[in-house]
């Protein structure tokens, strides 16, 4: 039963992580580009580094959470564990997104205050 849970969990978290990462990567470029005054090369570099860090953090969390699983005895346990851990990954993705957006917002406010003085 654990093998089935691993497969379901890995497929779900892979799809969610890759899809969300791609959306963040594609749409976040505009914000970073604006902060860096149109420096395309630096924006691409920072955006790729953010995506790499995002993937590593999520893959590490997935590996760490699977390591702590007990033996699954029933289908109900399988559903409970997979949904709980998938929900946790989605919550982590939301937190990462809001932290990144807050940092970008604060940096843009800081940049405006420096250049308007």
N, C-alpha and C positions, 0 to 999 in steps of 0.2 A: 504494500500500500504506500510505503514511503517513496518508492520510485515513481509511482504515478503522481504523487503530490509534488515531487521535485520537478517533474516534467511540466506539469500545469503551472507551477509557480514560476519556473524559469521562462516559459513562453510568455506568460502574462507580464512579468516584470520586464522582460526584454522588449516586448512591444510597447509598453507604456514608456519605458525609459528612452528608447530610441526615438519614438514619435515625439515625445515632449522635448527631448534634446534637440531634435531637428527644428522644431518650432521655435524654441528659444534661440537657437543659433541663427536662423534665418531672420526672425523679427527683431532680435536684439542688436543686430548690426547697426541699425539706424540710430539707436540711442548712443552707442559707443562712438560711431562716426561723428555725431554731433558734438559729443564731449571732446573729441580729439581734433576738432576744427577741420574735418575732412581728410585726415591722414589715413588713406585707404590701407596701406601696408600695415601700419600699427594696429588699426582696427581689426583687420583680418587675423593678425597674430594674437591679439587679446581675445578675440572671439573664439578662436580655435583652442586657446589655452583654457578658457572657461568651459568649453564643451568637453575637453579632455578631463579636466578636474571633475566635472559633473558626472561623466561616465565612470571614472574611477571611484568616486565616492559612492555611487549607487551600486556598482558591481561589488565593491567591498562590503557594503551593507547586506546585499543579497547573500554573499558567501558567508558572512558572519551569522546571519539569521538562520541559514540552513544548517550550519554547524551545531546550533543549539536545539534542533528539533529532537523530540523523543520519538519513539516508535509509534506510528499511527495504527490504531486498531480497527477503526470503523470509518465509514464514509462520512459520517457527521464530523468526526475529528478532522478528516481531510479537508472538508469544506471550511470548517472553522479556522484551521491553521492557514490555509491558502488565502482566504478572504482577509483574515487579520493581517497577515504579512504583506499582502498586496495593498491593503489600505494604508499600512504604515509607510510603504514605499511612496504611495501617492501623497501622503502627508509630508514626507521628507522633500519630495519634488516641489510641493507648494511652498514650503518654508524656504528652500533654496531660491526659488523664483522671487519671492517677496524680499528676501535679504538682498539679492542682486539688484532688484528694482529700487530698494531703499538706498543702497550704496550709490547707484547711478543718480538718483534724485538728490541725495546729499552732496555728492560731488559736483553736480551741476549748480546747486545753490552756492556752494563754496566758490566755484569758478566765477559765477556771476558777481559775488560780493567782492572778490579780489579785483576783477576787471572794471567794476563800476566805481571803485574808490578813487 
